[in-house]
């Protein structure tokens, strides 16, 4: 049985709200001089949540029935 919710990236994870409700996870805001630190913090979280394939485009679109 096809489930619309299973196709949404954030719905693959039980509690996507924690990605946006934890500002303390990112100690630095992006500035002209801290791109590498800023990127490392965000990529670590994305990878920990197994969302990298959505960001880098390697996840394939589900087949439509």
Beta strands, then each sheet from edge to edge (+ up, - down):
end
